[in-house]
Amino acid sequence: MAGSLAGINCLLTGASGFLGHRILQLLLEEEGDLAEIRLMDKEFSSDLLGTCDRFQGKAMLSLLQGDIQDQEFLLQSCRGVDLVIHTAAIIDTVGKISKDVLVAVNVTGTERLLEACVQNNVHSFVYTSSVEVVGPNMRGDPVVNGDEELVYNSKLSFTYGQSKRLAENSVLRANGRALKDGGTLITCSLRSMYIYGENSQFLLLHLDQAIMNGGVFHRLSKKEALVNPVYVGNVAWAHIQASRAMRDPERAKKMAGNFYFISDDTPHLSYSDLNHALGKDLGLGVEPKLALPFPLLYFVAFLLEMMSFMLKPLVKFVPPFTRHLLRLLNTPFTFSYRKAQRDMGYKPRYSWEQCKQLTTGWMESVLPLRQELLKDNRKL
């Protein structure tokens, strides 16, 4: 059947991650006729292993534990594979991870995985990119309902965004490479917005901060700084839709070597107001305005960065926020998913009401545990 994943072998990298695990769940729910799903990660979470146990017998599942930089490991992992979904990456929003490590994993690891695909006749490669490969730029120029034709003047200044852009460039350049069996490698890149949902570590951090702040979310983004966050289940679904579409010759022609913005029907909100929208039914509030006027807050971030730089020879100090993070949180930055809808048939699987209900339900389940944990920590 055109567009079906039946009978193929799929390699999923970053399988234990926030997004990777959700992709696995949807693959098992929706693509029961897959021949094999190979799960690659540096280590496997108990949640992932539990999912494997629950779906035992539905599809052949293989656990591949290793390093994305290990070329021999990658060559062995890709042997006999038809499709690679590459989500593995290090995410860093405050400069906690060194540039060398980010480039080694996000860029070099991706390039070595692509080479392993070519050597093993892998025909389809779906890459998880990020809206941060676009910006925002240092001027904070807004984007409203942007699309893939947008020309945005941005010299990426933050290492994470740089590493994802370099990796994406490698993925798109690899499209059309000749395979040993006479076929060609087809690649595409999915640029997701900020991803929220159950088990989000960012959302968990914001929840902890709200608990410590008397049940009120901190405000680090202005109300008017509208973005369009996307639910993890819809991003996972986009990866499956892209994988299916690449099996269809006509759709594959359109998608080959292209990138796509992935969003959904989550309301356009600031990051802080998204937290409030998800937590207000649990009695959580949000600060009405920034703690300081934005220019002053930006200057404080500069001082924190200078402190980090000066202390570097003595101790590693990671600023709680940086100028880059403030720009990211306070620049209107929204994008349309129309091209993904047109080329690959992407349509959000979950409505905003479902996304909100599922995420708030998860927050409700972890809230008492986090309250108790933070209470115990304060006693120590």
Order of alpha helices (4+ residues) and beta strands (2+ residues): beta-alpha-beta-alpha-beta-alpha-beta-alpha-alpha-beta-beta-alpha-beta-beta-alpha-beta-beta-alpha-alpha-beta-alpha-beta-alpha-alpha-beta-alpha-alpha
